Amino acid sequence: MIHPNNQIAIIGAGFSGLAAARILHQKGISFQLFEARERLGGRVYTKQIQDDLYLDLGGQWIGPSQTRMYELCQEYGVPYFETYNQGQSILDLNGRIKSYKGTIPKLDIISLLNLDMIVRKLERMASKIDLEKPWTHPKAQEFDGQTLLDFLKRNSKTEACLQVMKVGMQTIFACEPEELSLLHALFYIKSGTSLDVLISIKNGAQQHRIHGGMQTLAEAIAKPFFDRIQFDSPVLSIIQEKEKFTLSTSKGAQVFSHIIFAVPPPLLKKIGINPPLSDQKQKLLEGYEMGYIGKCQMVFAKPYWRHKNLSGQAVSDSEFYLQTIFDSSPADSKYGVLMGFVIGNKARKFFQMDEDSRKQAVKKQLIQYFGEEANQEINYVDHTMNQETWSEGCYAGIRGVNSWTKYQNSYSQSEGRLHFAGTEAATRWHGYIEGAVRAGEAAAEKILQELSND
Ligand SMILES: Cc1cc2nc3c(=O)[nH]c(=O)nc-3n(C[C@H](O)[C@H](O)[C@H](O)COP(=O)(O)OP(=O)(O)OC[C@H]3O[C@@H](n4cnc5c(N)ncnc54)[C@H](O)[C@@H]3O)c2cc1C
């Protein structure tokens, strides 16, 4: 029997918290959603930069097998469109700029064969990971005791192959390949279906974008329960006494019977929880770092590169800052937008420069790849959530060496009536918006189960 007066607190109005709230709302369960920022979406953030132009500064793409995202788009009548993916792409490697078609860059034959071998090997290894229990793989200790970079170096026979693999991995994981364990990389690959799906536009994780930006979907989901969201309300502490939790924000304290945390790991660590979380979870949280990535978007009157048979895509290991670039123009191509990722150590350096220097650096690179027209930009926006208090990084939390084998899945494990969502708690599409939704829904389902057992 479900008691409609049970008070559930959800912390975080990103996609995970919203997905949990949506289920509780549909079941008529009373809840409060606390959000630290003054906006919805968390690591999804669509910014209107002109009357008729929105840019996604956070998550933007969806792709096949992200079933919940497509179902939500359909349910809320939010349309999506194909990412532009025609023409030649640019590879800037070892000081030489070449164009190529498809997802595999033009390299010498040895490097190409080597690249194919490494990708197949990673796919094969990832396919054998149990997403619910990555640490039970027979070679879990060995995989978890080394970084992804160790693996790449061991398997790359040419410098070109190593460089291309590094840029690909930086873009997938939003960090340096030495910052995550091989086991985490394999888990992540399987979680997102396969490496091929993760790197691809066509039939891959970058296939579609949302009209008006990804936040449109967050807003549509939140609309029916908007009055249950308390914005500008960072949760500071949660004190448990018997079956009740006293949750405090700077605006006061309220009592709840169940809690869902839907915040990134470094921010979970900052909430004062008493009695403390399990030792395992606390130790895992101590070393749980976020990825480091920024988006740089240059807006033009038209996607002029398309007329030169260029896709707007580029991969670079050069001294330029942007490591990968995509055509991120709006659906109607009213403007042309080139969006580049600056990742890991380059991002740390890039965001120390002032805005004008950043813009000039980006422009110089775009001119090299797409021609002098890149001088004619009408707008420039760059952004990193690593500098935002309520994200501290992105795309997601990164598990370093020995994290999975030491702490297993303690992050996502409920502790009494405390439940843990967020994309970092997901087994499928971990790190993605789809994962955030699935983890939020799973946490809400656990609470429904608990309420029906009461
Ligand atoms: C630049 C970038 C590009 C990305 N690209 C993609 C993409 O194309 N496709 C894709 O699927 N994914 C992408 N991602 C990842 C995706 O955005 C995230 O996985 C997803 O949005 C995470 O959702 P979440 O609800 O788990 O967490 P969040 O979105 O981080 O939500 C957590 C919320 O909790 C709030 N909060 C934190 N602490 C507290 C507190 N103490 N009290 C109250 N509230 C608190 C935060 O303000 C935030 O709103 C990208 C991310 C970034 C940043």
The ligand as an SDF file (V2000), in Angstrom:
LIG
                    3D

 53 58  0  0  0  0  0  0  0  0999 V2000
   30.1650   19.6800  -22.2150 C   0  0  0  0  0  0  0  0  0  0  0  0
   29.3450   18.4180  -22.0180 C   0  0  0  0  0  0  0  0  0  0  0  0
   28.9530   17.6860  -23.1140 C   0  0  0  0  0  0  0  0  0  0  0  0
   28.1980   16.5300  -22.9550 C   0  0  0  0  0  0  0  0  0  0  0  0
   27.7070   15.8890  -24.0640 N   0  0  0  0  0  0  0  0  0  0  0  0
   26.8110   14.9040  -23.9090 C   0  0  0  0  0  0  0  0  0  0  0  0
   26.0510   14.4340  -25.0200 C   0  0  0  0  0  0  0  0  0  0  0  0
   26.1660   14.9700  -26.1270 O   0  0  0  0  0  0  0  0  0  0  0  0
   25.1710   13.4130  -24.8100 N   0  0  0  0  0  0  0  0  0  0  0  0
   24.9890   12.8540  -23.5790 C   0  0  0  0  0  0  0  0  0  0  0  0
   24.1730   11.9360  -23.4420 O   0  0  0  0  0  0  0  0  0  0  0  0
   25.6580   13.3210  -22.4970 N   0  0  0  0  0  0  0  0  0  0  0  0
   26.5290   14.3470  -22.6250 C   0  0  0  0  0  0  0  0  0  0  0  0
   27.1460   14.8840  -21.5370 N   0  0  0  0  0  0  0  0  0  0  0  0
   26.9430   14.2530  -20.2120 C   0  0  0  0  0  0  0  0  0  0  0  0
   25.5500   14.5600  -19.6570 C   0  0  0  0  0  0  0  0  0  0  0  0
   25.2760   15.9260  -19.7840 O   0  0  0  0  0  0  0  0  0  0  0  0
   25.4830   14.1170  -18.2050 C   0  0  0  0  0  0  0  0  0  0  0  0
   25.7990   12.7440  -18.1180 O   0  0  0  0  0  0  0  0  0  0  0  0
   24.0920   14.2670  -17.5940 C   0  0  0  0  0  0  0  0  0  0  0  0
   23.5270   15.5000  -17.9120 O   0  0  0  0  0  0  0  0  0  0  0  0
   24.1950   14.0910  -16.0830 C   0  0  0  0  0  0  0  0  0  0  0  0
   22.9100   14.2650  -15.5000 O   0  0  0  0  0  0  0  0  0  0  0  0
   22.7040   14.0610  -13.9300 P   0  0  0  0  0  0  0  0  0  0  0  0
   21.2980   14.3650  -13.6500 O   0  0  0  0  0  0  0  0  0  0  0  0
   23.2600   12.7500  -13.5320 O   0  0  0  0  0  0  0  0  0  0  0  0
   23.6620   15.1270  -13.2490 O   0  0  0  0  0  0  0  0  0  0  0  0
   23.6600   16.7260  -13.3680 P   0  0  0  0  0  0  0  0  0  0  0  0
   23.1670   17.1200  -14.7060 O   0  0  0  0  0  0  0  0  0  0  0  0
   25.0140   17.1640  -12.9820 O   0  0  0  0  0  0  0  0  0  0  0  0
   22.5920   17.2090  -12.3040 O   0  0  0  0  0  0  0  0  0  0  0  0
   22.9160   17.3370  -10.9490 C   0  0  0  0  0  0  0  0  0  0  0  0
   22.1870   18.5360  -10.3930 C   0  0  0  0  0  0  0  0  0  0  0  0
   22.4110   18.5750   -8.9880 O   0  0  0  0  0  0  0  0  0  0  0  0
   22.5620   19.9270   -8.5960 C   0  0  0  0  0  0  0  0  0  0  0  0
   23.2660   19.9080   -7.3240 N   0  0  0  0  0  0  0  0  0  0  0  0
   24.5480   19.5880   -7.0510 C   0  0  0  0  0  0  0  0  0  0  0  0
   24.7990   19.6430   -5.7370 N   0  0  0  0  0  0  0  0  0  0  0  0
   23.6370   19.9810   -5.1270 C   0  0  0  0  0  0  0  0  0  0  0  0
   23.2330   20.1990   -3.7820 C   0  0  0  0  0  0  0  0  0  0  0  0
   24.0860   20.0610   -2.7330 N   0  0  0  0  0  0  0  0  0  0  0  0
   21.9570   20.5540   -3.5340 N   0  0  0  0  0  0  0  0  0  0  0  0
   21.0560   20.7160   -4.5460 C   0  0  0  0  0  0  0  0  0  0  0  0
   21.3890   20.5260   -5.8490 N   0  0  0  0  0  0  0  0  0  0  0  0
   22.6590   20.1530   -6.1270 C   0  0  0  0  0  0  0  0  0  0  0  0
   23.3370   20.5540   -9.7430 C   0  0  0  0  0  0  0  0  0  0  0  0
   23.1620   21.9520   -9.7780 O   0  0  0  0  0  0  0  0  0  0  0  0
   22.6990   19.8570  -10.9570 C   0  0  0  0  0  0  0  0  0  0  0  0
   21.6100   20.5890  -11.4690 O   0  0  0  0  0  0  0  0  0  0  0  0
   27.8700   16.0750  -21.6500 C   0  0  0  0  0  0  0  0  0  0  0  0
   28.2470   16.8310  -20.5520 C   0  0  0  0  0  0  0  0  0  0  0  0
   28.9340   18.0080  -20.7280 C   0  0  0  0  0  0  0  0  0  0  0  0
   29.1710   18.8770  -19.5460 C   0  0  0  0  0  0  0  0  0  0  0  0
  1  2  1  0
  2  3  1  0
  2 52  2  0
  3  4  2  0
  4  5  1  0
  4 50  1  0
  5  6  2  0
  6  7  1  0
  6 13  1  0
  7  8  2  0
  7  9  1  0
  9 10  1  0
 10 11  2  0
 10 12  1  0
 12 13  2  0
 13 14  1  0
 14 15  1  0
 14 50  1  0
 15 16  1  0
 16 17  1  0
 16 18  1  0
 18 19  1  0
 18 20  1  0
 20 21  1  0
 20 22  1  0
 22 23  1  0
 23 24  1  0
 24 25  2  0
 24 26  1  0
 24 27  1  0
 27 28  1  0
 28 29  2  0
 28 30  1  0
 28 31  1  0
 31 32  1  0
 32 33  1  0
 33 34  1  0
 33 48  1  0
 34 35  1  0
 35 36  1  0
 35 46  1  0
 36 37  1  0
 36 45  1  0
 37 38  2  0
 38 39  1  0
 39 40  1  0
 39 45  2  0
 40 41  1  0
 40 42  2  0
 42 43  1  0
 43 44  2  0
 44 45  1  0
 46 47  1  0
 46 48  1  0
 48 49  1  0
 50 51  2  0
 51 52  1  0
 52 53  1  0
M  END
$$$$
